[in-house]
Amino acid sequence: MYKKRLIKIFLFIFLIVFSNFLVVEVCSINYNDIKLSFEIENNQDDVFQVFVSEDGTWSEDKSFYFPYSADRGAQAYSINWNTSWKYFRLDLGGNIGNKTKVSKLSMLVNGKRFNIDLKRLMQGKNFENSENDILDENYFYVETDFSDPFAVYEITQQEYNSIFKYQNKLNDTLKIGICCIFDLVFIILAIKRKFVYALVKELLTNKHLIWNLSKNDFKTKYAGSALGIVWAFIQPIVTILVYWAVFQFGLKSTSPVENVPYIIWFISGMVPWLFFSEAINNASNCFIEYSYLVKKVIFKISILPVVKVISSFFVHIVFLAFIFILCIVYGTIPKLEILQLFYYVACMFILVTAISFFTSAITVFFRDFGQLINIFLQIGMWATPIVWPYSIVPDKFQWIVKLNPMFYIIDGYRDVFCNTGIWFWNKYFQTIYFWVIAGILLIAGTLIFKRLKNHFADVL
């Protein structure tokens, strides 16, 4: 007994040390996440241009064009910055009589702004100041009577050192934070391991019963209707077609992924959300729907949320096949990345199951909770980047969008079907965050279920 306990303690310590080692050695922020960003406001339509260079020589193949529309007011622009570049040249349009205000000129580094020294920028201009020119700490305003005015700026080594210092500090902070979260999750799992193990064992022991009940639940849900289980597919298909028609043909939305049709991009995000929404809704009412089984002393009621999730999963499988057929029709056949579909399906299943244990237990005592879930899912539908790309969110706020664990799954489905070439291990920070959140939700959900399940029969 003493030896077994020592072995368990040793394995636990080894697991913590090994996970921390992986975080320190493998995980890292994106050191290429550096952008030159600025905002322009002009009195007339024009096209602005930015040249970049390693040695101060300029060529068209190292330039970026930014069309400007005066009726839209101030507009923000940015370019991905390569640290091998040392100079940039800001061309302030080709029209005579421009009245141009340039503001927020900065290097955006992993969400933090490093402002460009505008006084030093003005030292590299090819135009003389006029009485209407304004130079402020945060912006400059110029009026020119000739075309193609420009200003040149040199990024000093000191400025690069400040950027690299910030990135290293951010990287170390994130690694320490992730290690602490990992350790906390492992400690909680160690404390509650008996209950978690008992629950998993209970589900595995009753796997055949779960499978049979899931099939029966799927069949009986539409029993008595003329079309039968066809109704399980009509509503999701109509929903997808309506959203697709409105956003592609009405709002003229386009896919943010190059060479991928909007319908492929859209449906690969919509299908996982439909499964998530339906599974949560159905599982939340499982104890009320199967109240006659809950009242049986010998029946293991912990399997009922899983039964509902699997029942919803049957429709999801059909829609996954439908996406694959669409990819073939449009000539965007998934490549080797299709293999990680199994991983993201597992992520979805675990997340939904974890939430279902919590929502189903609460709904027994608070019937209005089901209506609150519907409202939450409606808000979540629009708060999650399903019909809109998350890139439209300002860089400094994108981390808020990524806090939603469904973002990780939906983005993963798109990596599968849109051939982005991104594997889940390339997004290690998001992957770690997702599994930490899923683990916390699973532990919290099962603990709440355990605490309340003895009172289910009395309430029902």
C-alpha positions in Angstrom: 0.0 0.0 0.0 2.8 2.3 0.9 4.7 1.5 -2.3 1.6 2.2 -4.4 1.1 5.5 -2.8 4.8 6.5 -3.4 4.4 5.5 -7.1 1.3 7.7 -7.4 3.0 10.6 -5.8 6.0 10.1 -8.1 3.8 9.9 -11.2 2.0 13.1 -10.1 5.2 15.0 -9.6 6.6 13.7 -12.9 3.4 14.8 -14.7 3.6 18.3 -13.3 7.3 18.7 -14.1 7.0 17.2 -17.6 4.0 19.5 -18.5 5.9 22.6 -17.2 8.9 21.5 -19.2 6.8 21.2 -22.4 5.3 24.7 -21.8 8.7 26.3 -21.3 10.4 24.5 -24.2 7.6 24.4 -26.8 5.2 27.3 -26.1 6.2 30.7 -27.3 4.4 33.9 -28.4 4.4 34.8 -32.1 7.5 36.9 -32.4 6.4 37.9 -35.9 3.3 39.5 -34.6 4.6 43.0 -35.4 2.6 45.5 -37.5 3.2 49.0 -38.7 -0.2 50.7 -38.1 -1.6 54.1 -38.8 -4.8 56.1 -39.4 -5.4 58.5 -42.2 -8.0 61.2 -42.7 -8.0 63.1 -46.0 -10.2 65.7 -47.8 -10.5 63.7 -51.0 -10.3 60.1 -52.4 -6.7 59.0 -53.0 -4.3 56.0 -52.8 -1.6 56.1 -50.1 1.5 53.9 -50.3 4.1 52.6 -47.8 7.5 51.5 -49.0 9.8 49.3 -46.8 13.5 48.6 -47.1 16.5 47.1 -45.4 19.0 49.7 -46.6 17.0 52.8 -47.6 16.5 52.0 -51.3 12.9 51.8 -52.5 11.2 49.5 -55.0 7.6 48.8 -56.0 7.9 45.1 -55.0 8.4 46.2 -51.4 5.5 48.5 -51.2 1.8 48.4 -50.0 -1.1 50.3 -51.4 -4.0 51.7 -49.3 -7.0 53.0 -51.2 -8.8 55.8 -49.3 -12.4 57.0 -49.5 -13.1 60.4 -48.2 -16.7 59.8 -47.3 -15.7 57.2 -44.7 -13.7 59.6 -42.6 -10.6 58.4 -40.7 -9.5 54.9 -41.8 -7.0 52.6 -40.1 -4.4 50.6 -42.0 -1.6 48.2 -41.1 1.1 46.0 -42.7 2.8 43.0 -41.2 6.3 44.1 -40.3 9.5 42.1 -41.0 12.2 42.7 -38.4 14.8 42.6 -41.3 13.4 46.0 -42.5 15.0 49.1 -41.1 13.3 51.9 -43.1 9.8 52.8 -44.2 8.6 55.6 -46.4 5.0 56.9 -46.0 3.7 58.4 -49.3 0.9 60.8 -48.6 -1.2 60.4 -51.8 -0.9 61.4 -55.4 -3.5 64.2 -55.6 -2.6 67.9 -55.6 -4.3 69.8 -52.8 -4.5 67.0 -50.2 -5.2 68.0 -46.6 -4.0 64.9 -44.8 -4.0 64.0 -41.1 -1.9 61.0 -40.1 -2.4 59.7 -36.6 -1.7 56.6 -34.4 1.5 55.9 -36.4 3.0 53.1 -34.3 4.5 49.6 -34.3 1.8 47.3 -32.9 3.6 44.4 -31.1 1.5 41.6 -29.7 -1.3 44.0 -28.9 1.0 46.8 -27.5 1.7 50.1 -29.3 5.2 51.5 -29.7 4.7 55.0 -31.0 6.8 56.3 -33.9 8.7 59.5 -33.2 6.8 61.9 -35.5 9.4 64.7 -35.1 12.1 62.3 -36.4 9.7 61.2 -39.2 9.3 64.9 -40.3 13.1 65.2 -40.6 12.9 62.8 -43.5 10.1 64.6 -45.5 10.4 65.9 -49.0 8.0 68.9 -48.5 8.4 72.2 -46.6 6.1 73.1 -43.8 3.3 75.5 -44.6 1.5 77.8 -42.2 -1.3 75.2 -41.9 0.9 72.2 -41.1 0.5 70.9 -37.5 2.9 68.5 -35.7 1.6 67.1 -32.5 2.8 64.3 -30.3 0.1 61.9 -31.6 -0.5 63.1 -35.1 0.7 65.4 -37.9 -1.4 67.4 -40.4 -0.1 68.6 -43.8 -1.4 70.5 -46.8 0.6 70.2 -50.0 0.4 71.9 -53.4 2.1 69.1 -55.3 1.7 65.3 -55.7 3.5 62.4 -54.0 4.7 64.0 -50.8 6.5 61.5 -48.5 8.3 61.1 -45.2 11.1 58.5 -44.4 11.7 56.9 -41.1 14.5 54.7 -39.8 13.8 52.1 -37.1 16.8 52.4 -34.7 18.4 49.4 -33.0 17.2 50.9 -29.7 13.6 50.8 -30.8 14.0 47.2 -31.9 15.6 46.3 -28.5 12.6 47.8 -26.7 10.3 45.7 -28.9 12.3 42.5 -28.3 12.5 43.2 -24.6 8.7 43.5 -24.4 8.2 40.3 -26.4 10.6 38.4 -24.1 8.9 39.7 -21.0 5.4 38.9 -22.4 6.6 35.4 -23.4 8.0 34.6 -19.9 4.9 36.0 -18.2 2.6 33.8 -20.3 4.7 30.7 -19.7 4.7 31.2 -15.9 0.9 31.8 -16.0 0.2 28.7 -18.1 2.5 26.6 -15.8 0.6 27.8 -12.8 -2.8 27.1 -14.4 -1.6 23.6 -15.4 -0.4 22.9 -11.9 -3.7 24.1 -10.4 -5.7 21.8 -12.7 -3.5 18.8 -11.9 -3.9 19.5 -8.2 -7.7 19.7 -8.5 -7.7 16.5 -10.6 -5.6 14.8 -7.9 -8.0 15.8 -5.1 -11.1 14.9 -7.0 -9.6 11.9 -8.9 -11.8 9.3 -7.2 -15.0 10.9 -8.3 -13.8 11.7 -11.8 -12.5 8.1 -12.2 -15.8 6.7 -10.9 -17.8 8.7 -13.3 -15.6 7.7 -16.3 -15.8 4.1 -15.2 -19.6 4.3 -14.9 -19.9 5.6 -18.4 -17.6 3.0 -19.9 -19.4 0.2 -18.0 -22.7 1.3 -19.5 -21.4 2.1 -23.0 -23.8 -0.4 -24.7 -26.8 1.0 -22.8 -25.7 4.5 -23.7 -25.5 3.6 -27.4 -28.9 1.9 -27.4 -30.6 4.7 -25.5 -29.0 7.3 -27.9 -30.3 5.6 -31.0 -33.8 5.2 -29.4 -33.8 8.8 -28.4 -33.0 9.9 -31.9 -35.7 7.8 -33.4 -38.5 8.5 -31.0 -37.9 12.3 -31.1 -39.6 12.4 -34.5 -41.8 9.4 -34.2 -45.4 9.9 -35.4 -44.5 12.7 -37.9 -44.9 12.0 -41.6 -41.2 12.8 -42.5 -39.8 11.2 -39.4 -36.1 11.9 -38.8 -35.9 14.0 -41.9 -37.1 16.9 -39.7 -33.8 16.6 -37.8 -32.1 17.9 -40.9 -34.7 20.3 -42.3 -34.4 23.0 -39.6 -30.5 23.2 -39.6 -30.4 23.2 -43.5 -33.0 26.1 -43.6 -31.0 28.0 -41.0 -27.8 27.6 -42.9 -29.4 28.6 -46.3 -31.0 31.7 -44.8 -27.8 33.0 -43.2 -25.7 32.1 -46.3 -28.1 33.9 -48.6 -28.3 37.0 -46.4 -24.6 37.4 -45.8 -23.3 36.4 -49.2 -25.9 37.8 -51.6 -27.5 40.5 -49.4 -24.5 41.9 -47.5 -21.9 40.8 -50.1 -19.7 39.0 -47.6 -16.6 37.2 -48.8 -14.4 34.5 -47.4 -11.4 35.8 -45.4 -9.5 32.7 -46.6 -8.0 33.1 -50.0 -9.3 30.8 -52.8 -12.0 29.4 -50.4 -15.7 30.1 -51.3 -17.8 31.9 -48.7 -20.2 29.0 -48.4 -17.4 26.6 -47.4 -16.0 29.1 -44.9 -19.4 29.9 -43.5 -20.8 26.3 -43.2 -17.6 25.0 -41.6 -18.2 27.4 -38.7 -22.0 27.1 -38.6 -22.2 23.3 -38.4 -20.2 22.9 -35.1 -22.3 25.7 -33.6 -25.5 23.9 -34.5 -24.4 20.8 -32.9 -23.2 22.7 -29.8 -26.5 24.5 -29.5 -28.8 21.5 -30.1 -26.8 19.2 -27.7 -26.8 21.8 -24.9 -30.5 22.4 -25.3 -31.4 18.7 -25.4 -29.1 17.6 -22.6 -30.3 20.4 -20.3 -33.7 18.8 -20.2 -32.7 15.2 -20.1 -33.6 14.5 -16.4 -37.0 16.1 -16.9 -37.7 14.2 -20.1 -36.5 10.9 -18.6 -37.9 11.5 -15.1 -39.3 7.9 -15.0 -35.8 6.6 -15.3 -34.4 9.1 -12.7 -36.9 7.7 -10.1 -35.5 4.2 -10.5 -33.0 3.5 -7.8 -30.8 1.1 -9.8 -30.6 3.3 -12.9 -27.3 5.2 -13.4 -28.7 8.7 -14.3 -25.2 10.1 -15.0 -25.5 8.5 -18.5 -28.5 10.6 -19.6 -26.6 13.8 -20.5 -24.2 11.7 -22.6 -27.2 10.0 -24.2 -28.5 13.3 -25.4 -25.2 14.5 -26.6 -24.7 11.4 -28.7 -28.3 11.6 -30.0 -27.5 15.1 -31.3 -24.2 13.9 -32.7 -25.9 11.7 -35.3 -27.1 14.8 -37.2 -23.7 16.4 -36.9 -22.1 13.4 -38.6 -24.4 13.9 -41.6 -23.5 17.6 -41.9 -19.8 16.8 -41.7 -20.3 14.5 -44.7 -22.3 17.3 -46.4 -19.4 19.8 -45.9 -17.0 17.3 -47.4 -19.2 16.9 -50.5 -19.4 20.7 -50.9 -15.6 20.9 -50.7 -15.4 18.4 -53.6 -18.0 20.3 -55.6 -16.1 23.6 -55.2 -12.7 22.0 -55.7 -11.3 22.7 -52.2 -10.8 19.1 -51.1 -9.4 18.9 -47.6 -5.8 17.7 -47.5 -3.9 16.0 -44.7 -5.4 18.4 -42.2 -8.7 16.4 -42.4 -7.1 14.0 -39.9 -7.4 16.6 -37.1 -11.2 16.7 -37.6 -11.3 13.7 -35.1 -9.4 15.8 -32.6 -11.8 18.8 -32.9 -14.8 16.5 -32.7 -13.4 15.1 -29.5 -12.9 18.6 -28.2 -16.5 19.5 -29.0 -17.9 16.3 -27.4 -15.9 16.9 -24.1 -16.9 20.6 -23.9 -20.6 19.9 -24.5 -20.6 17.0 -22.1 -18.9 19.1 -19.4 -21.5 21.9 -19.8 -24.4 19.5 -20.0 -23.7 18.0 -16.5 -24.0 21.5 -15.1 -27.0 22.7 -17.0 -29.0 19.5 -16.7 -28.5 19.4 -12.9 -29.6 23.1 -12.5 -32.6 22.8 -14.8 -34.2 20.1 -12.5 -34.5 22.7 -9.7 -34.9 25.8 -11.8 -37.1 25.2 -14.9 -36.6 28.7 -16.2 -32.9 27.9 -16.6 -33.7 26.3 -19.9 -35.0 29.7 -21.3 -31.9 31.4 -20.0 -29.8 28.8 -21.9 -31.7 29.7 -25.1 -31.0 33.4 -24.7 -27.4 32.6 -23.9 -27.1 30.5 -27.1 -28.6 33.2 -29.2 -26.2 35.8 -27.9 -23.3 33.3 -28.3 -24.3 32.7 -31.9 -23.5 36.4 -32.8 -20.7 36.8 -30.3 -18.8 33.9 -31.8 -17.1 34.6 -35.2 -19.4 32.3 -37.2 -20.9 34.6 -39.9 -18.2 37.2 -39.5 -14.4 36.9 -39.4 -12.7 37.7 -36.1 -10.1 39.7 -38.0 -12.6 42.6 -38.2 -12.1 43.1 -34.4 -9.3 45.5 -33.5 -6.1 43.7 -32.6 -6.1 44.8 -29.0 -9.6 43.3 -28.4 -9.2 40.0 -30.3 -8.1 38.2 -27.1 -11.6 38.8 -25.8 -13.1 36.9 -28.7 -10.6 34.1 -28.2 -11.7 33.6 -24.6 -14.8 31.8 -25.9 -13.8 28.1 -26.0 -16.1 27.6 -29.0 -13.8 30.0 -31.0 -11.1 27.4 -30.7 -13.3 24.6 -32.1 -14.9 26.7 -34.9 -11.5 28.0 -36.0 -10.3 24.4 -35.9 -13.1 23.2 -38.2 -12.2 26.0 -40.6 -8.5 24.9 -40.5 -9.8 21.4 -41.6 -12.1 22.4 -44.4 -10.5 25.6 -45.6 -7.0 24.1 -46.1 -5.3 26.8 -44.0 -2.4 24.4 -43.4 -2.6 25.1 -39.6 -2.6 22.1 -37.2 -3.9 22.3 -33.6 -0.4 22.1 -32.1 0.6 25.2 -34.0 -1.9 27.1 -31.8 -0.4 25.9 -28.5 -1.5 28.8 -26.4 -5.1 28.4 -27.6 -4.9 24.6 -27.3 -3.7 24.8 -23.7 -6.3 27.4 -22.8 -9.1 25.3 -24.3 -8.2 22.2 -22.4 -7.7 24.1 -19.1 -11.2 25.6 -19.5 -12.7 22.3 -20.6 -11.1 20.5 -17.6 -12.4 23.2 -15.2 -15.9 23.0 -16.7 -15.8 19.2 -16.5 -14.7 19.1 -12.9 -17.2 21.8 -11.9 -20.1 20.3 -13.8 -19.6 16.8 -12.4 -19.2 18.1 -8.9 -22.4 20.0 -9.1 -24.1 17.0 -10.6 -22.8 14.8 -7.8 -24.0 17.3 -5.1 -27.5 17.6 -6.5 -28.3 14.2 -8.0 -29.6 12.6 -4.8 -32.4 15.2 -4.8 -33.6 14.8 -8.4 -36.2 12.1 -7.6 -37.7 14.2 -4.9 -38.1 17.2 -7.1 -39.3 15.3 -10.2 
